[in-house]
Amino acid sequence: MHEIWYNTLIPLCLHRFTPNGDATLSSWWSSFSTAAPSTVRKELNSLIILTAHHIWLKRNSRVFNKKACLSTPVLAKILCRSA
């Protein structure tokens, strides 16, 4: 999961905000959104929602369908849809 967040944020030069395992998604999102310039906050929030949704889909596929999935296809979907 860390890899997906890092690679999603690196094209925007925001990889320093990659969440670590200590924070909850909501606390990380709140601090990240507050630190971001107001001019790009809406786009960043959309990207966070999109990324979290794809991570959730990946997890559900692994848990319920017993399908392993590498991070690369998930990241490709996120980057394709965010473009």
N, C-alpha and C positions, 0 to 999 in steps of 0.2 A: 504494500500500500504506500509506503514512503517513496518508493521508486516512481509510482504513478504521479503522486503529488509533485515531486521534484521535477520530473520531466514535463509536466503540464505547466509549471511555473517558470521553467528556465527560458523558454523563448521570450517571455515578457520581462526577463531580468529580475524576477521576483523569487527566485529559488531560495533566497535567504529566509523567506517566510515559510518554507516547507514545514508542515506540522511534525512535531516529534511525538513519541509515544506517551508523553506525560500529560498532554492537554486533551480535553474532550474536543470533539468537532465544533461544538457551539462556542466554547471559550476561545479556541484558536480562530474561528471565523470572525468572531466579534473583534478580537484584537487586530487581526489582519485587515479587516474592513475599515477599522478606525485609522490604521496607519496608512492606508492607501489614499492617494489624492482623490478628492471628491469628484474630479472630472472622469475618473475611470472606475469609480466604485460600483456602478450599476453593471458594467461589463464583468468586473471581477466577481461580483456576487453570482452572476449567471454562470461563469466558469466554475465556481465552487459547487454550485448546484449540479451542473452537468457532470463534473468529476465524481462527486459523491454518489450520484445516481449510478454511474457506470461501475464504480467500486462495489456498490450494493448489489447490482445485477451479477457481477462476477462472483461475489460471495454466495449469493443464492444459487447460482448455477453449480458451484462447487459443493455446497451443502446438500441441496435437494436433488440435484440431477447427477451428482458424483462426477462432474466434468471438471477436470483441471484446465486452467487457462493461464497462459503466460501473460505478463503485464503488457507486452508489446502490442497485441491486437486491441486490448482495452485502451491503451494510450493512443493508438492510431484512430480509433473511433472518436475519442474525446477531441483530439486535435483537428480531425476532419470536420466535426460538427461545430467547433468553436471558430472556425475560419470564416 
